[in-house]
Amino acid sequence: MEVRFLSSGERDPSERVLIMTKHLLALKDCDRSLLRALVDRALALKREAAGGVRHKTLAGRTISMLFDKPSTRTRVSFEAAMYGMGGQVIHMSSRESQLTRGEPLKDMARVMARYVDALVVRTYGQEVVEELARYSDVPVINALTDLYHPCQVLSDVMTVLEKKETLDGLKIVWLGDGNNMAHSWIEAASVLGFPLTLACPEGYEPDAAILEAARQRSEQPITLLRDPVEAVREADVINVDVWASMGQEDEQEQRLRIFQAYQLNAGLLAHARKDALVLHCLPAHRGEEITDDVLEGEHSVAFDQAENKMHIHKSILEYLINS
């Protein structure tokens, strides 16, 4: 979680701001022990739920979900997580909230914090969740911005640990666009201490500052390549995502041409290890970034990965709200 405390130098000293709050805005703000504890708790919650345990550790608690971007998996998995822990959910789209209607975010944050126990926010700019966190007296959770997708990558790491039991010695590969998912994978690698290989076309690399900062922190190499074959050779885990994210629809045709060599198909997958895992956060554009036979094949754990979003969200909500 973001366990940093805002200092007076980060705000106008004439403004009264409630500052002693934990948030999850980006994985770089977390330490290794905390990320592992969150994943371990999520795995335990999943096992217990499968055994019939009904958790109530968030009974009497309420979250507000402020979504400026549409969602299926993220919305339903957060709602199912909160209800599954005995809590309540208030969902608000951008039409129903003040995210896009001109109210200062600092006002919205301070009001909402008096109604609910956490804010789950899915929006465009990372500055939105940062501003809300600056003024909120309750946890703010980044459920996706254009810069990061921390909760998703935690569920991805959970899936790898569930299937492989360890991150040590694994070759983990990101294939495709250097987008918000790539940024959170880069930060996960730097915090958790595993090597990461990324293969991205020229002009579609991850943010240079995020990559450099992660490399400075990391104990293991974070490598950026152009050649997808070289990247996936002997890979244990290959992660792919859509080539055009929300807001990039006008680039779709251009990206289809540029990213074609990065499609995860049977030919490319053959260069990975025989027991390699294929991850995709979904929704998938079958026939673009991944072929149907690979997504439906024996290597794919995309649907386990989707389920694990709910379990990691339970763990995140429980930790942040009850700490």
N, C-alpha and C positions, 0 to 999 in steps of 0.2 A: 504494500500500500504506500501511498505517499505519506510518509511519516515525517514530513518537514514542517516547521513552524514558521509562519510568515513573520518577518521582522518588521520593525517600524519603518525601516528604510525602504520597504517595498510599497508603501502607501503614503498618502497624505496624512501627516500626523494630526491634522485637525479633524479627521474623520474617525468615528468610533467603529471599529471593525472587530468582530469576534474571530480570533485567529488560531485558537488551539484546537484545530480540527484535522482529522485524518481524511485523506481522499485517495482515490485511485485515478490518476490522470495519465500516467505514463509509467512503464515498467522501470525506467531508469531511476525513479524515485524510491524504489524498493530495494531491500537487501536480499541476499540469497536465502537466508534462513526463513524469512517471511514468505517468499515465493514458494519455497518447498513446503512450508507448513500449510499454505493455502491449498496446494495441489494434493498433499497427503490427506488433508481434511476432506477435500472433494472426493477422493477415492474412497475414503471411509464412509462418507455419506451415501455414495452410490451403492456400496456393498450392503450397508444397513437397510437402505430403501428396498433393495432387491430381496432382502430377507424379511420384509414386512414391517420394518420400523417406520413409524410416522413421527417425524421430528417436529417439535413445537418450540424451538429455541427463539423464534421471532414472533411468538404469539403476542398480540397486542401492539405490534409495530406496523408502521405503514411507510411505504415508499411512494414517491411521485416519479413517474417516468415522463420526461420531457423530450419528445421526439420531433426533431426538425427534419429528419430524413425517414423515409418509409423503411419498414423492417418486417420480416416474418419471424425468422429464427431468434434474433436477439430479443425482440419484444416477447414472444411466447416463452422463451427459455427463462427470461427474467421474471415474468409473471408466474410461471409454473414453479420457479425456485422459491419465490416469496410465499406463494400460497402453500407450497410444499413444506415450508418451515413454520407454518401457522400464522403468517402475516397477511397484510392487506396491500392492495395496489391501486393507485390512482394513475391512469394513463391519460396523457394530454398530448395531442398533436400540436404542431406549430400554429394551426388555426385557432386552437383553444387556449394557448398560452401566450405569454408576452415575448417569447423568443424572437419573433419577427414583427412585433407590433409597437416597438418604440420605447417601451418602458426600460429604464436603465437596469442592466443585469444585476447591479448591486442592490437595487431595491427589491427586485424579484427574489434574489437569493435570501435576503434577510426576512422577507415575508414567508416564503415557502418553508424555511427552516423552523418556523413556529407552528407549522401544520403537520410536518412529516418527519420521519427519522432518517431519511436519506433521499438524495436526488440522483436519479439515473438519467443521463443526458446523452442523446444521440444527435449530433449536429454537424455543421460543416467546419467551422474554424476552431482550432485548439484554444484560441484565446477566449472563446465563450466558456468552456468548462473551467479554464483557469480563473476567469473573472468571477464566475459563480463560486468557485472554491475559495477565493480570496475573502468573500463576504459571508459565506454560509456557515452557520453554526452546526450544521449536520454534514455528514460525508457526501461528497459529490463523486459519482462514478462515471468515468468516460466509457460510454457504450458504443462509441465510434466517433471519431472526427476524421477530417481529411488527412491528419498527420499521424494518428495512432489508432490502434484497435487492441488495447491491452487485454481486455477480458477474453477476446477470441483467442489470442495467442496463448494465454494461460490454459485455455481448454485444449489447445493443440499440444502443448507441452504435457498436459495431463494424459492425453491419448497416447503420446509416445511412451511415457513412463508406464502406462497401463499395459501396453503391448510389448515393450522392450525391457521394462523393469529398471532401466538405468539410462542416463544420458552419456555416461562415460564411454569413450571410444567410438561413439556413433559419428557417422558423417551425415550431417543434416543439410539439406539443400533447399534454397528458395529459388524458384524458377519463374521468370516473367518480369512483371512491372515492379519497379522500386517504389511501391505505394505505401499506404498506411500499415498494411499487414507486414510488409518487409521491414518497415521501421520498428515495429514492435518485436519482430523476430530478432532483429539486430540487437535491440536492447535486452531481450531475454537472454541471448547468447552472452552478452557482456556481464550480466548480473549472475546468471547461473553457471557460467564458466565452461560452456561447450563451444567447440569450433562451429562456424557457420560458413557455408559457401553460397554465394548468390550469383546467378547468371541473369544479366539484364542487357537488353539492346542499348546501343549508344544513344544517349539522350533521354533514357528512361531509367537512369540509375536512382538509387535512394538519395535522399537529401545528404549533401556532402558533410554538413556540420554534424548531423546525427550519426553518420557513419564514422567520422573521425573521433567524435567524443566517445563512442562505444569502443572503438579500437584502443583508445587511450586507457579505458577502464578494464578492458578484457584481459583475462589470463590466456585465452586461446585465440588463434587467428580468426579474423572475419574477412573473408576473401571475396573480392568482386571480380567475376569473369565475364567474358562475352560468349564463349563457346558453351552451349548447353550440353554437348556430349561430354566435354571435359568436366563440367560441373557435376553431372549425375554419375560419372564413372565410379563404381563401387559405393554408391550412396546407400545409406541405411534408411533414410527418410527423405522424401521429395514432397515439397509443398508447392501447390500452384493456386492461382486465383484468377479471376476474370481479367481480361486485358484492358477493358474500359470500365472504370468504376462509375458510380453515380455522379453526374455532373460532367462526364466526359463523353457523352453519347455522340456529340458532333465529331469526335475523333475516331469513331468506331471503324470506319473503312480503312483509314490510314493505319491504325493499330493492327488490324487484321493482317495487313501486308508485312508490317515491320516485325511482328511477333511470331510469324508463322513457324520459324525454325525452333521456337521455344514451346511448341505444342507437346504435351506429354502424351505420346502415343506408344504403341507396343515396341516400335523400333528404338525409341529413345529410352524407354524403361528397361530394355534388354541390357543396357550398359550398367544398370544399378545391380546391387546384390540380389540374389535370388529370393531373399526374404524381406526385401525393401517394403516399407510402408508408403502409401500414397495418401497425402492429405489434401483436402479441398474444403474451404470454409463454407462453400455453397452460398448462393445458387451458382450452379455450373452452367456454362455455355458449352454444351456438348458439341464436339466437332470444332471448337475453337481452341481454348487453352488446354483441353483434355478431351480425349476421344471416349466414346461411350463404352467401348470394351475395357478401357483402363479404369474408368470410374466404377464400372460394374464388376470389375475383375477381383481376383483373390488378393491383390496387393492393397486395394482401396479400403481405407477405414473412415471414409468421409461421413458415414452415417453414425458410427460410434462417436466420432468427433462432434457431430451435431448434437447428439444426446449429452455429451460431456459438457456442453455449454451450460446446461441447466445445473449440473452438479457443481461446476466451478462457481457459478453465480450464487448458489446457496452458500458456498464457503466464503466468498467475498462479502456478501451481505451480512452473514452471521458475524464475521470478524469485525467489519467496520461498524455495524450498528451496536454490537454488544460490548465492544472494547471500551 
